[in-house]
Amino acid sequence: MDAAKIKPLTRREPEDGAPPYLGHDTFMPYVLNQTTAALNADFQQVLRSEGMTLLHWRVLAFLTETDGLGVSALGRFTGVDQATLSRALTVMEKAGYVARLPNPEDNRMVAIKIMPAGKAQFRHVLPLAWEIYVRAVHGLSMDEQETLHYLLNRIRENMTAPRSE
């Protein structure tokens, strides 16, 4: 959508006392979903050409930042259940990207470690991911990009925080 086509939000109170509704293109869950779908569609094409999935990418990204996470923590960070993550880890182990190793601090837990091939794959795909990011924020100033990230993180925090009654 062209920036000229984006309608500014104007607050209108409906006559029947219902919450305001300005149309689907201003309904935040819809806009976020459509934006994410557009970003992911391009990125999934890139990842498929590299023999990866979005989950594989997320695992490598989080392990690049914090290597040795347990399966539960990695599942929380990547936003998937342990069964789905376990299947992805099996594929990634066979590719040589990760290894499941005993956690030296707790023998009951397994630490997921990124292997040299996983680091190399992450570094290989990162410029392709960056191209998509640059395309997505085209025309936004650095201040606008910082504001966007700040606001998205605030929304996520609001939605994941315990509800106050």
N, C-alpha and C positions, 0 to 999 in steps of 0.2 A: 504494500500500500504506500502510495506517495504521501509525503509529509503534508502536502497541500490538501489531501483528502481526509486527514485525521480531524475529526470534529472535536472542538474543545468541550470539556464537560461543563454543563450548566446544570445547576441544581434546580429541579422542578419537583415540587411536592404534588403527588397525585391527589385528586379530589376525594377519593374514597378512603384516604388514610393509609393506603398500602405504601410500602417502601418505594422510593423512586426507581424507575427502570427506564434507562435511556436507550435500550437496544443492545443486541448481542455484541456489537463492536465496542461497547463500553463496559461490558460485564467482565470484570477482571479474570475470573476463572476461565472463561472462554478465550480471552485474548492471550493469557499465559499459555493455555493449552495449545492454541494455534501457533503461537510463537515457538514453543518447545517442539512441536511436531515439525515445523519448517526447518528449524536448526538440526534436529535429529535426522530428518530425511537426508539432508546433504551429508551429514557426518556418517550415517550408516552406510551410505554408498562408498565413502572413503574407506571405512573400516572393513566392509565386505571385501573390497579389493585387496586388503592387507590380511585377509583371513581372520578377522576379529569381529567381535560384537561390541555394542555399547558397554555391556557389563565387563567384558575383558578390558576395555579401555579404562573404565572406572577403577577396576582392581589395580591395574598397573599405575594409574595416577595416584591412588591413595597409598600404595606401597612405595612409590617413589618419594612421597612426602613422609610417610611413617611406616618404615619397613618392620615386619615382624608382628603385625596385628593378628589377633586371634580371629577365628571365624565369626564369632558373634559381633565383635566390633566392626569387622570388615563388612558384615551384612548390614549393620546400622548405617555405616558411612555410604555404602553403595545403594542402599534403599531396596534390598532384596532379601527374601527369606533364606534361611540357611540351606534348605534343600536345593534351591536354584543356584545359590552361590557354590555349593559343593560340586554340582555338575559342571559349572563353569571352571572351577579350580581343577577338576580332573582333566578337562580339555587343555587348560593352560599348563598343567604339569607335563602333559604329553608333548606340548610344544616347547618345553624347556623354559617357559617364562617364569614359573613360580615353583616353589617347593614347600611342602608341608613338613615342618620340623618340630620336634618336641620343644615346648616352651621351657627354657632353662629355669624360669622362676616358678613354674607350676606344671608338674608332669602330667596333670589331667588335661591340660590345654595344648593345642597345636598352634604354632606360630606360622603364619604364611610369609615366606620370604621371597623377595623378588630376585631372580637369577640374572646373570649377565645378559642372557638372551632377551629377558623381559625388559631390562633397562635399555638395551639396544632397540628393541621394538618400540618402546615408548618414545625414545629420542627420534626414531624414524618417523613416527606418525605425528609427533607434536607440531612440526611446521605445517602439516596438512590441516590439523585442528586449528592452528592459529590463523590460517587463511580464512577459515569459516568464521572465526571470531571477528576478524578484521572486516569481513563483508557484513556481518551482522551489525556492527557498531559504526559502519560507514556514515559519516556526516555528524556523528556525535562528538562533541568536544571531550577533552579529558575530564573536565568537571562533570559533564553530563554522564559519562561512563562511570565515574566514581559514585555519582548520585544514584544511577541505575543499580549498581551493585549493592550500595547501602540499602536502598529501598527494597530490593528483592530479598536481601538477608533479613531485614526487619519483618517483612511479610512472613517469611519462613519461620522466624522466631515466634511471631504472634500465633501462627497456626500450630506450632509444635509445643508451645508452652501449655502447662496445665490450665484448664479453664477456671476462671475465678467466678464463683457463683454469687 
